[in-house]
């Protein structure tokens, strides 16, 4: 199944498409962050600046309907669930930035920092899309390995939610069977998934929740890169 993490049969997005999608996702994440400052007098001006940039660069054509509605919503009007969901898109931005070669790999339990993504991607830069023709992606085999790691981490976190307790996760990854899995040895402690320096069964519940959200977003982005579906929001993250 493509949704489980196998490289899709559909055409993979090219580098220019990946850059455009990364910038669109960044705008969504930035709009979520704006909600915390919705009471500021300049909040509406900042939103107008971002919308004008999207229109001027033509990136507004990249937006999906739901993304466009969220970006145009007046500051202070978004519900908590919408803000949380949109904010996690920054992890998808990271995965796409990694694929474009403008961001180093991050551990599975470390949040992406939007400040480290904005500059390399050219967010709010009127010349951002001048880099489209020069943009390039990492080789397909690297992207497929990246996907295999995101799937493995996401699977372990969901499995733990269903059946808490330790497991020989390293053995599961090595045997695979139902999908291609991979894991970095640095992501393991006592042969199980590590979270903040502890095996998952000794990790704090809020840390596990955080890592699950990270894994879900990175899994979606990696699957999209592998051609799971041309529409980003349609990509499933079945484990």
Secondary structure, DSSP 8 states (H G I E B T S, - for coil): -GGGT---SS----HHHHHHHHHHHHHHHHHHHHGGGTTSTTHHHHHHHHHHHHHHHTGGGG--HHHHHHHHS-TT---HHHHHHHHTHHHHHHHHHHHTTSS----TTS---HHHHHHHHTTT-TTGGGGTTT-----HHHHHHHHHHHHHHHHHHHHHHHS-S---HHHHHHH--SS-----GGGEETTEEEETTEEGGGS-HHHHHHHHHHHHHHHHHHHHHTTS-SSGGG-----
